[in-house]
Amino acid sequence: MQKELLIENAFIEKKMGHSNLLLKNVFIRSAAYEGMLDDGLPNQDLVDHHVAMARGELALTTVSYGAVSANGRTFNTQMYINDRSLEKLKVLADEVHKAGGKVSMQLTHCGYFSKNKDSRRPLAPSRIFNAYGSISGIMFSKAMTLADMEEVAYDFSVAALRLKEIGFDAVEIHMGHGYLLSQFLSPRTNKRKDTYGGSIENRSRFPLEVVRAVTEKVGKEFPVLVKLNLEDGFKRGFSLEDCKYVSKALEKNGCSAIVLSGGFTSISPFYLMRGKVPLLGMIKNGSSLAEKITMALFGPFIIKRYKFEPNFFLDQAKEIRKVVKMPLAYLGGVDSREGIEEILNAGFDFIAMARALIHDPDFLIKLKANSIDKTECNRCNKCVVEMDRGGVKCVIV
Ligand SMILES: Cc1cc2nc3c(=O)[nH]c(=O)nc-3n(C[C@H](O)[C@H](O)[C@H](O)COP(=O)(O)O)c2cc1C
C-alpha cells in the first residue's frame, strides 16, 4: 500500500512539468487582484505584497490581472503590459527573487466584462449584453472576427515574451472565471456558428490557439500555466466534461500546469470563493450612484451565496486528475495541514491558495513550524472589497 503523504512532502523541490522551472516546494500563491496600482502602474505596495509571499515560503507567487492590451482591462485604471508597467514589474521580479521566491504573471483579457470607458465595444465570442458594464453605458460586446482573434493571441504571446525578458519565471493564461477565453469556452456566452462555437472542440479552439501562440513565442522550457474552470457553476455553462476535454488538449498543447478553479465573475462570482457575500462593502464601492443603487436593490437576489467547505473543489478536481498525467495545481478552500495532506494524497502536484495568505503571508511558515494547524481566515470575503479601496488586505487581523 502507498505510504500516506504528510505536509513535509510538500516542502521539497519540484520541477514544473517539462519546463525548466524548479520550485522550492509545491505552494503557489494564486492570482488574487491586489488593487495596488497608481495610475495603472504597479506601486511599492504591490512589490512588498509579493515579497511578503516569497518570504512566507511560497515557491511561486502570481501577480494578478496583467491585461494583455489596453482594451483587455475591465477598468481603465487597471494594469496592462506595456513599457511603463514592465519597468515596475522588473523591480517586482528582482525583489521577489532576492527574497528567495519565483514570480508568475496572470495574463488576462476581460472580453465583454468591461467597465473600461476606453473600450466602447468590448470584444467577445458573440454579441452579448454586458450586465457588468451596462451601468457604465457599455451595453453590448462585439462578436470577434478572425482578425480580432489573431490580434488577441498575438497580444498574449508578446506580453508573455516581454515578461520572460524582464525576469518573470512563468506566466499563467487566464482561461477561467468568465474572462475572454472562458467566454469562448462557455456555451452560455459563445453562440458562434463558425468553427469557434458549438462543440467543446470548437469552443476551445481559440483558447488553445492562444496557448500555442504563447508557447511558440516563449519556448518550450518557459512555464506556461493555465487557470481553467472545472465548471462555470450554473446550468448549461462550461461543464466538468468540457473541462476534461480541455485539460487533455492542454496536456497535448504545451501547457506546463493547470490551475483548476471555477465560476463566472458576472454570474456566479462567489462560486470560486464560497463563504459570505460582503454586500455592504460592494455597495459602497460602486463606481456610480446608479451602480450603488442597483447593487443595493438587486445584489441580494443576483449574487448567490455558496457555503464554504475546506477543499471545496476537490471532488471535481479529482475527476481531472484521473484523465491527465500533466501537473495539476489544486485551488479552492485550502485552509489547514489536514487539507493540504488530503490534496497531496489525491495526487495533485501543486497547491495554490489565496485567502489564507491574504490573511497571513506567513501561513506556511507557521504550519511548517507546527505553531498552527489551520488558518484563522473566516471567509468573510471583505478582502474582495478592500482590493478596490487601496489594496487587498485582511480586515480581521
Ligand atoms: C480578493 C480576491 C481577489 C481575487 N482576484 C482574482 C484574480 O484577479 N484572478 C483570479 O484568477 N482569481 C482571483 N481570485 C480567486 C482566487 O485566486 C482563488 O481562486 C479563490 O480565492 C479560492 O481560493 P482560496 O480559497 O485559497 O482563497 C481572487 C480572490 C480573492 C479573495
The ligand as a Gaussian input file, in Angstrom:
#p B3LYP/6-31G(d) Opt

LIG

0 1
 C       -9.543000      39.389000      -3.034000
 C       -9.535000      38.337000      -4.090000
 C       -9.215000      38.681000      -5.406000
 C       -9.163000      37.711000      -6.403000
 N       -8.762000      38.058000      -7.666000
 C       -8.531000      37.081000      -8.584000
 C       -7.912000      37.398000      -9.819000
 O       -7.557000      38.540000     -10.105000
 N       -7.700000      36.387000     -10.682000
 C       -8.051000      35.100000     -10.400000
 O       -7.828000      34.213000     -11.228000
 N       -8.626000      34.773000      -9.229000
 C       -8.850000      35.722000      -8.313000
 N       -9.366000      35.390000      -7.090000
 C       -9.700000      33.976000      -6.791000
 C       -8.555000      33.258000      -6.091000
 O       -7.434000      33.136000      -6.924000
 C       -8.989000      31.837000      -5.670000
 O       -9.418000      31.159000      -6.825000
 C      -10.124000      31.836000      -4.638000
 O       -9.948000      32.846000      -3.670000
 C      -10.230000      30.468000      -3.937000
 O       -9.027000      30.167000      -3.288000
 P       -8.845000      30.335000      -1.667000
 O       -9.937000      29.524000      -1.031000
 O       -7.477000      29.790000      -1.403000
 O       -8.987000      31.764000      -1.352000
 C       -9.464000      36.350000      -6.086000
 C       -9.799000      36.021000      -4.762000
 C       -9.821000      36.979000      -3.777000
 C      -10.170000      36.582000      -2.380000

